[in-house]
């Protein structure tokens, strides 16, 4: 095979075959495909990013970040660089490294803020808040959720529904942070605020996140039966929800059901903020 043909074949493999292998859970095979892609095209953002994703799923976090860092370095445009930085931040989330995630996502946040793309600036800030909350850094989480709320509201001629969305997310975040800080009354106050915003009917798509919120607060308040009842009405394909359900069953003494849901979470092949906590945590429970 000629050098040109080899490069073309490698490109096809990591852009099509790699994602399919990940979805099938064939991670070692996927890693081989992406490694060949990087070997053929070292500057390929897609190949470096793909290798990073697989390595995170395999639990090889330090190696993953080397590839994500190359994706950041090789990104040809500021937007692509910001997207690569977000992937790198999620990689830090897999090892519960709030500070590392903050260093990466801060640059992406500042890029969108200057663009100005206030919606995506808010999205980046919120995802960083979530990573830090899951890592146990509640003060940093609060700061970034607040920045996300403030950024989102800067959108020019913001529609009432979009304002409600950001207010709902801010109430949702403050409730979760409050209960982690051991302040159930404060958490319930923000639950009520979130319920009132949803009651306006402007953000029907956010309804599924309300039982996640009430289930989350109930779990950390020690009411595991209430947590389980609420979480079973949340987004059941979300690996983080699966972990919370598993933990609720575990607290209630139902080991079989707990293991069933830990297995679901452990098998996720998503490279997302929820998966960054759920997959490593669930796998540790199954060991």
Buried (B, 14 or more C-beta within 10 A) or exposed (E): EEEEEEBBEBBEBBBEBBBEBBEEEBBEBBBBBBBBBBEBBEEBBBBBBBBBBBBBBBBBBEBBBEBBBBBBEBBEEBBBBBBBBBBBBBBBBBBBBBEBBBBBBBBBBEBBBEEEBBBBBBBBBBBBBBBBBBBEBBEBBBBBBBBBBBBBBBBEEBEEEBBBBBBBBBBBBBBBBBBBBEBBEBBBBBBEBBBEBBEEEBBEEBEBBBBBBBBBBBBBBEBBEBBBBBBEBBBEEBBBBBBBBBBBBBBBEBEEBBBBBBBBBBBBBBBBBBBBBBBBBBBEBEE
